[in-house]
């Protein structure tokens, strides 16, 4: 029964993460059409959130395993979009938009890493 509750936590988290991802895609898709901004934004915020939650849910707040699974594996697993990022990078390269592809990969990596580091830092500074 314990394994089933973990599966449900991941499944429900995944459903909410997928909805959040799609909603943000709809919000950004028309505004930033030449640059895949929705994927970029989702990857950066997902990086921040995984860093924050990695500390917050273990060091600042004693969360149950199901909550951690819901938020990290479920929600953030469906919310972040690495496979979409890879496909969009491939399409930029295929279209010979090398500067845009280089910027997209570089900025996604660098700012995503800064997002993780910022999330960890913020969670460590948080006092409850």
DSSP file (Angstrom, degrees, kcal/mol; ACC not computed):
  #  RESIDUE AA STRUCTURE BP1 BP2  ACC     N-H-->O    O-->H-N    N-H-->O    O-->H-N    TCO  KAPPA ALPHA  PHI   PSI    X-CA   Y-CA   Z-CA
    1    1 A X     >        0   0    0      0, 0.0     4,-1.9     0, 0.0     5,-0.2   0.000 360.0 360.0 360.0 -35.1    0.0    0.0    0.0
    2    2 A X  H  >  +     0   0    0      1,-0.2     4,-1.6     2,-0.2     5,-0.1   0.900 360.0  50.5 -63.4 -41.0    2.9    2.3    0.8
    3    3 A X  H  > S+     0   0    0      1,-0.2     4,-2.2     2,-0.2    -1,-0.2   0.889 107.9  53.7 -64.1 -39.1    4.3    1.9   -2.8
    4    4 A X  H  > S+     0   0    0      1,-0.2     4,-2.4     2,-0.2    -1,-0.2   0.889 106.0  52.0 -64.3 -39.1    0.9    2.7   -4.3
    5    5 A X  H  X S+     0   0    0     -4,-1.9     4,-2.0     2,-0.2    -1,-0.2   0.862 109.6  50.4 -66.3 -33.9    0.6    6.0   -2.3
    6    6 A X  H  X S+     0   0    0     -4,-1.6     4,-2.3     2,-0.2    -2,-0.2   0.906 109.5  50.4 -67.6 -42.1    4.1    7.0   -3.7
    7    7 A X  H  X S+     0   0    0     -4,-2.2     4,-2.6     1,-0.2    -2,-0.2   0.917 111.1  48.9 -61.8 -42.9    3.0    6.2   -7.2
    8    8 A X  H  X S+     0   0    0     -4,-2.4     4,-2.9     2,-0.2     5,-0.3   0.889 108.5  53.8 -64.2 -38.9   -0.1    8.3   -6.7
    9    9 A X  H  X S+     0   0    0     -4,-2.0     4,-2.3     1,-0.2    -2,-0.2   0.932 112.6  43.4 -61.1 -45.7    2.0   11.2   -5.3
   10   10 A X  H  X S+     0   0    0     -4,-2.3     4,-2.7     2,-0.2    -2,-0.2   0.911 114.5  50.8 -65.2 -42.5    4.2   11.1   -8.4
   11   11 A X  H  X S+     0   0    0     -4,-2.6     4,-2.1     2,-0.2    -2,-0.2   0.934 113.7  42.8 -63.6 -47.1    1.2   10.8  -10.7
   12   12 A X  H  X S+     0   0    0     -4,-2.9     4,-2.2     2,-0.2     5,-0.2   0.911 115.0  50.1 -67.8 -41.0   -0.7   13.7   -9.2
   13   13 A X  H  X S+     0   0    0     -4,-2.3     4,-2.6    -5,-0.3    -2,-0.2   0.917 110.5  51.3 -60.2 -42.3    2.4   15.8   -9.0
   14   14 A X  H  X S+     0   0    0     -4,-2.7     4,-2.5     2,-0.2    -2,-0.2   0.880 107.2  52.9 -62.2 -39.5    3.1   15.0  -12.7
   15   15 A X  H  X S+     0   0    0     -4,-2.1     4,-2.1     2,-0.2    -1,-0.2   0.940 112.6  43.7 -62.4 -46.4   -0.4   16.0  -13.7
   16   16 A X  H  X S+     0   0    0     -4,-2.2     4,-2.4     2,-0.2    -2,-0.2   0.883 113.5  51.6 -67.6 -37.4   -0.1   19.4  -12.0
   17   17 A X  H  X S+     0   0    0     -4,-2.6     4,-2.4     2,-0.2    -2,-0.2   0.904 110.0  49.0 -64.8 -41.0    3.4   19.9  -13.4
   18   18 A X  H  X S+     0   0    0     -4,-2.5     4,-2.5     2,-0.2    -2,-0.2   0.897 111.5  49.3 -65.8 -40.2    2.2   19.1  -16.9
   19   19 A X  H  X S+     0   0    0     -4,-2.1     4,-2.6     2,-0.2    -2,-0.2   0.922 111.6  49.1 -64.2 -43.7   -0.7   21.5  -16.6
   20   20 A X  H  X S+     0   0    0     -4,-2.4     4,-2.3     2,-0.2     5,-0.2   0.916 111.8  49.4 -62.1 -42.9    1.6   24.3  -15.3
   21   21 A X  H  X S+     0   0    0     -4,-2.4     4,-2.3     2,-0.2    -2,-0.2   0.939 113.1  45.6 -61.5 -47.7    4.1   23.7  -18.2
   22   22 A X  H  X S+     0   0    0     -4,-2.5     4,-2.4     1,-0.2    -2,-0.2   0.903 111.5  52.2 -65.2 -41.1    1.3   23.8  -20.8
   23   23 A X  H  X S+     0   0    0     -4,-2.6     4,-2.0     1,-0.2    -1,-0.2   0.915 111.5  46.5 -62.0 -43.1   -0.3   26.9  -19.3
   24   24 A X  H  X S+     0   0    0     -4,-2.3     4,-2.5     2,-0.2     5,-0.3   0.882 109.6  54.8 -67.0 -37.2    3.1   28.7  -19.3
   25   25 A X  H  X S+     0   0    0     -4,-2.3     4,-2.6     1,-0.2    -2,-0.2   0.933 109.5  47.0 -60.0 -44.8    3.7   27.6  -22.9
   26   26 A X  H  X S+     0   0    0     -4,-2.4     4,-0.6     1,-0.2    -1,-0.2   0.886 112.0  51.4 -63.4 -38.2    0.4   29.1  -23.9
   27   27 A X  H  < S+     0   0    0     -4,-2.0     4,-0.3    -5,-0.2    -2,-0.2   0.904 122.5  28.6 -65.1 -42.9    1.2   32.3  -22.0
   28   28 A X  H  X S+     0   0    0     -4,-2.5     4,-2.3     1,-0.1     3,-0.2   0.697  97.6  86.4 -93.6 -21.3    4.6   32.8  -23.6
   29   29 A X  H  < S+     0   0    0     -4,-2.6    -1,-0.1    -5,-0.3    -3,-0.1   0.853  98.1  34.3 -55.9 -44.5    4.2   31.1  -27.0
   30   30 A X  T >< S+     0   0    0     -4,-0.6     3,-0.6     1,-0.2    -1,-0.3   0.770 116.5  55.0 -83.3 -25.7    2.8   34.1  -29.0
   31   31 A X  T 34 S+     0   0    0     -4,-0.3    -2,-0.2    -3,-0.2    -1,-0.2   0.882 120.8  26.1 -75.6 -38.9    4.8   36.8  -27.1
   32   32 A X  T ><>S+     0   0    0     -4,-2.3     3,-1.2     1,-0.2     5,-0.7  -0.302  76.1 151.3-121.0  46.5    8.3   35.4  -27.7
   33   33 A X  T < 5 +     0   0    0     -3,-0.6    -1,-0.2     1,-0.3    -2,-0.1   0.814  67.3  52.2 -54.2 -42.1    7.7   33.4  -30.9
   34   34 A X  T 3 5S+     0   0    0     -3,-0.2     2,-0.4     1,-0.1    -1,-0.3   0.749 113.2  46.6 -72.5 -18.4   11.3   33.7  -32.4
   35   35 A X  T < 5S-     0   0    0     -3,-1.2     2,-3.1    69,-0.0     3,-0.3  -0.969  89.4-120.9-122.2 135.6   12.9   32.4  -29.2
   36   36 A X  T  >5 +     0   0    0     -2,-0.4     4,-2.0     1,-0.2     3,-0.2  -0.315  52.7 155.3 -73.1  65.0   11.7   29.4  -27.3
   37   37 A X  H  >< +     0   0    0     -2,-3.1     4,-3.4    -5,-0.7     5,-0.3   0.835  61.8  59.2 -66.1 -35.4   11.2   31.5  -24.2
   38   38 A X  H  > S+     0   0    0     -3,-0.3     4,-2.5     2,-0.2    -1,-0.2   0.936 109.9  42.8 -62.9 -44.0    8.6   29.3  -22.6
   39   39 A X  H  > S+     0   0    0      2,-0.2     4,-2.8     1,-0.2    42,-0.3   0.920 115.3  50.4 -65.2 -42.7   10.9   26.3  -22.4
   40   40 A X  H  X S+     0   0    0     -4,-2.0     4,-2.3     2,-0.2    -2,-0.2   0.942 113.0  45.6 -58.5 -49.6   13.8   28.5  -21.3
   41   41 A X  H  X S+     0   0    0     -4,-3.4     4,-2.8     1,-0.2     5,-0.3   0.911 113.6  49.3 -61.4 -44.3   11.7   30.0  -18.5
   42   42 A X  H  X S+     0   0    0     -4,-2.5     4,-2.6    -5,-0.3    -1,-0.2   0.912 111.6  48.4 -64.2 -43.3   10.4   26.6  -17.4
   43   43 A X  H  X S+     0   0    0     -4,-2.8     4,-2.0     2,-0.2    -1,-0.2   0.905 114.3  46.0 -64.7 -40.3   13.9   25.1  -17.3
   44   44 A X  H  X S+     0   0    0     -4,-2.3     4,-2.3    -5,-0.2    -2,-0.2   0.940 116.6  43.0 -69.0 -46.8   15.3   28.1  -15.3
   45   45 A X  H  X S+     0   0    0     -4,-2.8     4,-2.8     1,-0.2    -2,-0.2   0.879 113.6  52.7 -68.1 -35.3   12.4   28.2  -12.8
   46   46 A X  H  X S+     0   0    0     -4,-2.6     4,-2.4    -5,-0.3    -1,-0.2   0.891 108.7  50.5 -63.9 -38.6   12.4   24.4  -12.6
   47   47 A X  H  X S+     0   0    0     -4,-2.0     4,-2.0     2,-0.2    -2,-0.2   0.926 111.7  47.7 -63.7 -45.0   16.1   24.5  -11.8
   48   48 A X  H  X S+     0   0    0     -4,-2.3     4,-2.8     1,-0.2    -2,-0.2   0.948 112.9  48.4 -59.3 -48.5   15.5   27.1   -9.1
   49   49 A X  H  X S+     0   0    0     -4,-2.8     4,-3.1     1,-0.2     5,-0.2   0.882 109.5  50.9 -63.8 -39.1   12.7   25.1   -7.6
   50   50 A X  H  X S+     0   0    0     -4,-2.4     4,-1.9     2,-0.2    -1,-0.2   0.899 113.2  46.8 -67.1 -37.7   14.6   21.8   -7.5
   51   51 A X  H  X S+     0   0    0     -4,-2.0     4,-1.1    -5,-0.2    -2,-0.2   0.932 115.4  45.7 -65.3 -45.6   17.5   23.5   -5.7
   52   52 A X  H >X S+     0   0    0     -4,-2.8     4,-3.2     1,-0.2     3,-0.5   0.945 115.5  45.3 -62.1 -49.7   15.2   25.2   -3.3
   53   53 A X  H 3X S+     0   0    0     -4,-3.1     4,-2.3     1,-0.2     5,-0.2   0.824 103.0  64.4 -68.4 -31.3   13.1   22.1   -2.6
   54   54 A X  H 3< S+     0   0    0     -4,-1.9    -1,-0.2    -5,-0.2    -2,-0.2   0.874 117.8  27.9 -59.2 -36.1   16.2   19.9   -2.2
   55   55 A X  H XX>S+     0   0    0     -4,-1.1     4,-3.6    -3,-0.5     3,-1.1   0.898 120.9  52.0 -88.5 -48.6   17.2   22.0    0.8
   56   56 A X  I 3X>S+     0   0    0     -4,-3.2     5,-1.9     1,-0.3     4,-0.5   0.890 110.6  47.0 -58.9 -43.8   13.8   23.2    2.1
   57   57 A X  I 3<5S+     0   0    0     -4,-2.3     6,-1.4    -5,-0.2    -1,-0.3   0.569 125.7  28.8 -80.0  -7.3   12.2   19.8    2.2
   58   58 A X  I <45S+     0   0    0     -3,-1.1    -2,-0.2    -5,-0.2    -1,-0.2   0.712 132.0  24.6-117.9 -35.9   15.1   18.1    4.0
   59   59 A X  I  <5S+     0   0    0     -4,-3.6    -3,-0.2    -5,-0.1     3,-0.1   0.770 130.3  29.8-103.8 -30.8   16.9   20.8    6.1
   60   60 A X  I  <<S+     0   0    0     -5,-1.1     2,-0.4    -4,-0.5    -3,-0.2   0.728 126.7  25.1-103.0 -27.2   14.2   23.4    6.8
   61   61 A X  S   <S-     0   0    0     -5,-1.9     2,-1.3    -6,-0.3    -1,-0.3  -0.991  73.7-130.6-143.4 126.7   11.0   21.5    6.8
   62   62 A X        -     0   0    0     -2,-0.4     2,-0.3    -3,-0.1    -4,-0.1  -0.665  37.1-176.5 -82.9  99.2   10.6   17.8    7.6
   63   63 A X        -     0   0    0     -6,-1.4    -2,-0.0    -2,-1.3     2,-0.0  -0.718  26.4-112.5 -98.0 146.3    8.5   16.7    4.7
   64   64 A X     >  -     0   0    0     -2,-0.3     4,-2.1     1,-0.1     3,-0.3  -0.323  30.8-110.1 -68.7 159.0    7.1   13.3    4.2
   65   65 A X  H  > S+     0   0    0      1,-0.2     4,-2.7     2,-0.2     5,-0.2   0.861 117.0  56.9 -61.2 -36.3    8.5   11.2    1.4
   66   66 A X  H  > S+     0   0    0      2,-0.2     4,-2.7     1,-0.2    -1,-0.2   0.893 106.8  48.9 -64.3 -38.5    5.2   11.4   -0.5
   67   67 A X  H  > S+     0   0    0     -3,-0.3     4,-2.5     2,-0.2     5,-0.2   0.929 111.8  49.0 -66.0 -43.9    5.3   15.2   -0.5
   68   68 A X  H  X>S+     0   0    0     -4,-2.1     4,-2.8     1,-0.2     5,-0.6   0.918 113.7  46.7 -60.4 -42.9    8.9   15.2   -1.7
   69   69 A X  I  <>S+     0   0    0     -4,-2.7     5,-2.9     2,-0.2     4,-0.3   0.911 111.2  52.3 -64.9 -42.5    7.9   12.7   -4.5
   70   70 A X  I  <>S+     0   0    0     -4,-2.7     5,-3.3    -5,-0.2    -2,-0.2   0.934 118.9  35.0 -57.0 -48.5    4.9   14.8   -5.4
   71   71 A X  I  <>S+     0   0    0     -4,-2.5     5,-2.2     3,-0.2    -2,-0.2   0.917 129.0  27.7 -77.8 -45.1    6.9   18.0   -5.7
   72   72 A X  I  <>S+     0   0    0     -4,-2.8     5,-0.7    -5,-0.2    -3,-0.2   0.969 131.3  26.4 -88.1 -58.5   10.2   16.8   -7.2
   73   73 A X  I   <S+     0   0    0     -5,-0.6    -3,-0.2    -4,-0.3    -4,-0.1   0.934 133.6  32.5 -71.9 -45.4    9.7   13.7   -9.2
   74   74 A X  I  ><S+     0   0    0     -5,-2.9     4,-1.9    -6,-0.2     5,-0.3   0.994 128.2  27.3 -75.9 -71.8    6.0   14.4  -10.1
   75   75 A X  I  ><S+     0   0    0     -5,-3.3     4,-2.4     1,-0.2     3,-0.2   0.959 130.4  36.8 -61.2 -56.4    5.5   18.1  -10.4
   76   76 A X  I  ><S+     0   0    0     -5,-2.2     4,-2.5     1,-0.2    -1,-0.2   0.830 112.7  59.6 -70.5 -30.0    9.0   19.2  -11.5
   77   77 A X  H  4<S+     0   0    0     -5,-0.7    -1,-0.2     1,-0.2    -2,-0.2   0.888 116.3  33.5 -62.0 -38.6    9.6   16.0  -13.5
   78   78 A X  H  < S+     0   0    0     -4,-1.9    -2,-0.2    -3,-0.2    -1,-0.2   0.783 117.9  55.4 -85.3 -29.0    6.6   16.9  -15.7
   79   79 A X  H  < S+     0   0    0     -4,-2.4    -2,-0.2    -5,-0.3    -3,-0.2   0.919  93.9  73.4 -72.3 -45.4    7.1   20.7  -15.5
   80   80 A X     <  -     0   0    0     -4,-2.5     3,-0.1    -5,-0.2   -37,-0.1  -0.322  67.3-154.7 -75.1 159.9   10.7   20.8  -16.7
   81   81 A X     >  +     0   0    0    -42,-0.3     4,-2.7     1,-0.1     5,-0.2  -0.300  35.8 145.1-136.4  49.0   11.3   20.3  -20.3
   82   82 A X  H  > S+     0   0    0      1,-0.2     4,-2.5     2,-0.2     5,-0.2   0.898  80.0  50.8 -61.9 -40.2   14.7   19.0  -21.1
   83   83 A X  H  > S+     0   0    0      2,-0.2     4,-2.1     1,-0.2    -1,-0.2   0.899 111.8  48.0 -65.3 -37.7   13.6   16.9  -24.0
   84   84 A X  H  > S+     0   0    0      2,-0.2     4,-2.8     1,-0.2     5,-0.2   0.907 109.3  54.4 -65.0 -41.1   11.7   19.8  -25.5
   85   85 A X  H  X S+     0   0    0     -4,-2.7     4,-2.3     1,-0.2    -2,-0.2   0.919 108.9  48.3 -56.4 -46.0   14.8   21.9  -25.0
   86   86 A X  H  X S+     0   0    0     -4,-2.5     4,-2.4     2,-0.2    -1,-0.2   0.912 112.1  48.2 -63.9 -43.0   16.9   19.4  -27.0
   87   87 A X  H  X S+     0   0    0     -4,-2.1     4,-2.4     2,-0.2    -2,-0.2   0.920 111.8  49.2 -64.5 -43.4   14.4   19.3  -29.8
   88   88 A X  H  X S+     0   0    0     -4,-2.8     4,-2.2     2,-0.2    -1,-0.2   0.883 110.8  50.7 -64.5 -37.6   14.2   23.1  -30.0
   89   89 A X  H  X S+     0   0    0     -4,-2.3     4,-2.3    -5,-0.2    -2,-0.2   0.929 109.9  50.4 -64.1 -44.3   18.0   23.3  -30.1
   90   90 A X  H  X S+     0   0    0     -4,-2.4     4,-2.8     1,-0.2    -2,-0.2   0.912 110.0  50.0 -58.2 -43.7   18.1   20.7  -32.9
   91   91 A X  H  X S+     0   0    0     -4,-2.4     4,-2.0     2,-0.2    -1,-0.2   0.891 109.0  51.4 -65.3 -39.2   15.5   22.7  -34.9
   92   92 A X  H  <>S+     0   0    0     -4,-2.2     5,-2.9     2,-0.2    -1,-0.2   0.907 113.0  46.3 -62.3 -41.2   17.5   25.9  -34.4
   93   93 A X  H ><5S+     0   0    0     -4,-2.3     3,-1.8     3,-0.2    -2,-0.2   0.912 110.6  51.8 -66.9 -42.7   20.6   24.1  -35.7
   94   94 A X  H 3<5S+     0   0    0     -4,-2.8    -1,-0.2     1,-0.3    -2,-0.2   0.855 108.7  51.3 -62.2 -34.8   18.7   22.5  -38.6
   95   95 A X  T 3<5S-     0   0    0     -4,-2.0    -1,-0.3    -5,-0.2    -2,-0.2   0.372 116.7-119.2 -82.1   5.3   17.5   26.0  -39.6
   96   96 A X  T < 5 +     0   0    0     -3,-1.8     2,-0.9     1,-0.2     3,-0.2   0.821  67.8 142.6  59.3  34.2   21.2   27.1  -39.4
   97   97 A X     >< +     0   0    0     -5,-2.9     4,-2.5     1,-0.2     5,-0.2  -0.514  16.4 159.5 -98.0  61.8   20.4   29.6  -36.7
   98   98 A X  H  >  +     0   0    0     -2,-0.9     4,-2.9     1,-0.2     5,-0.2   0.866  65.4  50.9 -60.5 -44.7   23.7   28.9  -35.0
   99   99 A X  H  > S+     0   0    0     -3,-0.2     4,-2.5     1,-0.2    -1,-0.2   0.924 113.7  46.1 -60.9 -41.2   24.0   32.1  -32.9
  100  100 A X  H  > S+     0   0    0      2,-0.2     4,-2.7     1,-0.2    -2,-0.2   0.919 113.9  48.6 -65.8 -42.6   20.4   31.6  -31.5
  101  101 A X  H  X S+     0   0    0     -4,-2.5     4,-2.5     2,-0.2     5,-0.3   0.921 112.6  48.3 -62.4 -44.3   21.1   27.9  -30.8
  102  102 A X  H  X S+     0   0    0     -4,-2.9     4,-2.6     1,-0.2     5,-0.3   0.926 113.9  46.1 -62.8 -44.9   24.4   28.8  -29.1
  103  103 A X  H  X S+     0   0    0     -4,-2.5     4,-3.2    -5,-0.2     5,-0.4   0.925 112.3  51.3 -62.8 -44.2   22.8   31.5  -26.9
  104  104 A X  H  X S+     0   0    0     -4,-2.7     4,-2.1     2,-0.2    -2,-0.2   0.927 114.8  41.2 -60.4 -47.9   19.9   29.2  -26.0
  105  105 A X  H  X S+     0   0    0     -4,-2.5     4,-2.3     2,-0.2     5,-0.2   0.941 119.0  45.3 -66.6 -47.5   22.1   26.3  -24.9
  106  106 A X  H  X S+     0   0    0     -4,-2.6     4,-2.9    -5,-0.3     5,-0.3   0.940 116.7  43.6 -63.3 -49.0   24.6   28.5  -23.1
  107  107 A X  H  X>S+     0   0    0     -4,-3.2     4,-2.6    -5,-0.3     5,-0.5   0.898 113.1  52.1 -66.6 -40.2   22.0   30.7  -21.3
  108  108 A X  H  X5S+     0   0    0     -4,-2.1     4,-1.6    -5,-0.4    -1,-0.2   0.925 115.2  42.0 -61.9 -44.1   19.8   27.7  -20.4
  109  109 A X  H  X5S+     0   0    0     -4,-2.3     4,-2.4    -5,-0.2    -2,-0.2   0.968 120.0  41.1 -66.5 -52.6   22.8   25.9  -18.8
  110  110 A X  H  X5S+     0   0    0     -4,-2.9     4,-2.2    -5,-0.2    -2,-0.2   0.936 121.1  40.1 -65.2 -48.8   24.3   28.9  -17.1
  111  111 A X  H  X5S+     0   0    0     -4,-2.6     4,-2.2    -5,-0.3    -1,-0.2   0.846 114.2  54.7 -73.3 -31.9   21.1   30.5  -15.8
  112  112 A X  H  X<S+     0   0    0     -4,-1.6     4,-2.1    -5,-0.5    -1,-0.2   0.914 109.5  47.3 -63.2 -42.3   19.6   27.1  -15.0
  113  113 A X  H  X S+     0   0    0     -4,-2.4     4,-2.6     2,-0.2    -2,-0.2   0.901 111.2  50.8 -65.0 -40.9   22.7   26.4  -12.8
  114  114 A X  H  X S+     0   0    0     -4,-2.2     4,-2.8     1,-0.2    -1,-0.2   0.874 107.5  55.7 -61.6 -36.5   22.4   29.8  -11.2
  115  115 A X  H  X S+     0   0    0     -4,-2.2     4,-2.5     2,-0.2    -2,-0.2   0.929 108.6  45.7 -61.4 -45.8   18.7   28.9  -10.6
  116  116 A X  H  X S+     0   0    0     -4,-2.1     4,-2.5     2,-0.2    -2,-0.2   0.947 115.1  47.3 -61.4 -48.0   19.7   25.7   -8.7
  117  117 A X  H  X S+     0   0    0     -4,-2.6     4,-2.5     1,-0.2    -2,-0.2   0.890 112.9  49.2 -62.3 -39.5   22.4   27.6   -6.7
  118  118 A X  H  X S+     0   0    0     -4,-2.8     4,-3.0     2,-0.2    -1,-0.2   0.899 110.3  50.5 -66.6 -41.1   20.0   30.4   -5.9
  119  119 A X  H  X S+     0   0    0     -4,-2.5     4,-2.3    -5,-0.2    -2,-0.2   0.916 112.1  46.8 -63.1 -43.0   17.3   28.0   -4.8
  120  120 A X  H  X S+     0   0    0     -4,-2.5     4,-2.2     2,-0.2    -2,-0.2   0.939 114.4  47.8 -62.2 -47.1   19.7   26.2   -2.5
  121  121 A X  H  X S+     0   0    0     -4,-2.5     4,-1.9     1,-0.2    -2,-0.2   0.926 112.8  48.2 -59.9 -46.5   21.0   29.5   -1.1
  122  122 A X  H  X S+     0   0    0     -4,-3.0     4,-1.2     1,-0.2    -1,-0.2   0.913 111.4  49.0 -63.6 -42.7   17.5   30.9   -0.5
  123  123 A X  H  < S+     0   0    0     -4,-2.3     3,-0.2     1,-0.2    -1,-0.2   0.885 110.8  50.8 -65.4 -37.1   16.3   27.7    1.2
  124  124 A X  H  < S+     0   0    0     -4,-2.2    -1,-0.2     1,-0.2    -2,-0.2   0.840 110.8  49.3 -68.4 -32.3   19.4   27.7    3.5
  125  125 A X  H  < S+     0   0    0     -4,-1.9    -1,-0.2    -5,-0.2     2,-0.2   0.692  89.3 102.4 -78.5 -19.1   18.8   31.4    4.4
  126  126 A X     <  -     0   0    0     -4,-1.2     2,-0.5    -3,-0.2    -3,-0.0  -0.447  56.5-162.7 -69.5 130.7   15.1   30.8    5.2
  127  127 A X              0   0    0     -2,-0.2    -2,-0.1     1,-0.1   -67,-0.0  -0.963 360.0 360.0-118.6 132.8   14.4   30.6    8.9
  128  128 A X              0   0    0     -2,-0.5    -1,-0.1   -68,-0.1    -2,-0.0   0.393 360.0 360.0-107.4 360.0   11.2   29.0   10.2
